[in-house]
Amino acid sequence: MFPQLKKNESGVVLFIVLMVAIIIMIFSVGILTQSMNETNYAQQQVDQIISDQLAKGIFWNAYSSGGNMQNVGISTMMQGRSYSESLTATVFNTNTNKYIVTTSYDTFQ
């Protein structure tokens, strides 16, 4: 095939080619893994932002009702994920109220 190579030299060339191919595969697996990690981290940030905005929305929606706060629970679906929000209102006296908003989302969809 290659007349300038002797029989024992062609084995060395084959070994070098195989090693280069293995190194390229290792680098490509590393790049793929890093890309998947960045994608998962980005989705986690999206979920945190959506949860934060839903919590603020349910709070201000209940707060704007003029003090007629009741316990509220809402479930919604956004971007293929199920988010559930709940607001718990506690009245200490006529001037002091405590509002607790809890938001969770399903990560396994």
C-alpha positions in Angstrom: 0.0 0.0 0.0 2.7 2.4 1.0 5.9 1.3 -0.7 8.1 3.7 1.2 7.1 2.1 4.6 8.6 -1.2 5.7 6.4 -3.8 7.3 7.4 -3.0 10.9 7.0 0.8 10.2 3.4 0.4 9.1 2.6 -1.0 12.6 4.0 2.1 14.2 1.9 4.3 11.9 -1.2 2.3 12.7 -0.5 2.7 16.4 -0.1 6.4 16.1 -3.3 6.8 14.1 -5.2 4.8 16.7 -3.8 6.9 19.5 -4.8 10.1 17.8 -8.3 8.7 17.2 -8.6 7.8 20.8 -7.4 11.2 22.0 -10.0 12.9 19.6 -12.7 10.7 21.1 -11.8 11.6 24.7 -11.8 15.3 23.8 -15.2 15.1 22.1 -16.7 13.2 25.1 -15.3 16.0 27.4 -16.9 18.7 25.2 -20.2 16.8 25.1 -20.2 16.4 28.9 -19.5 20.1 29.4 -22.2 21.1 27.0 -24.8 18.9 28.9 -23.7 20.4 32.2 -24.2 23.9 30.9 -27.6 23.0 29.5 -28.7 21.6 32.8 -27.4 24.6 34.7 -29.2 26.9 32.4 -32.5 25.0 32.9 -32.0 25.2 36.6 -31.7 29.0 36.4 -34.8 29.2 34.2 -36.7 27.2 36.8 -35.5 29.4 39.6 -36.5 32.6 37.7 -39.9 31.3 36.8 -40.5 30.1 40.4 -39.5 33.5 41.8 -41.7 35.4 39.4 -44.7 33.2 40.1 -44.2 33.6 43.9 -44.1 37.4 43.5 -47.1 37.3 41.3 -49.3 35.2 43.7 -48.2 37.4 46.6 -49.0 40.7 44.9 -52.2 39.4 43.5 -53.4 38.3 47.0 -52.0 41.5 48.6 -53.9 43.7 46.1 -57.2 42.2 47.3 -57.3 44.8 50.1 -56.5 42.6 53.1 -59.0 39.8 52.3 -56.1 37.4 52.2 -57.0 33.8 52.1 -54.9 30.7 51.6 -54.4 30.3 47.9 -53.0 27.4 45.8 -52.3 27.5 42.1 -50.8 24.9 39.8 -49.6 25.8 36.3 -47.6 24.3 33.4 -44.9 26.3 31.7 -42.3 25.0 29.2 -43.1 21.4 29.9 -42.7 21.7 33.7 -45.4 21.7 36.4 -45.2 24.6 38.9 -47.3 24.8 42.0 -47.6 27.9 44.2 -49.3 28.3 47.6 -49.8 31.3 49.7 -50.6 31.0 53.4 -51.9 34.1 55.2 -51.7 34.5 59.0 -53.3 37.5 60.7 -51.6 38.5 64.0 -53.8 41.5 64.7 -55.6 44.1 62.6 -52.4 45.9 61.5 -50.0 42.9 61.2 -50.2 40.1 58.7 -47.8 37.4 57.8 -47.7 35.9 54.3 -45.8 32.8 53.3 -45.5 32.0 49.6 -44.2 28.5 48.6 -43.3 27.6 45.1 -42.2 24.2 43.8 -41.7 22.6 40.4 -41.4 19.1 39.0 -38.0 18.5 37.4 -38.7 15.0 36.1 -40.9 15.8 33.1 
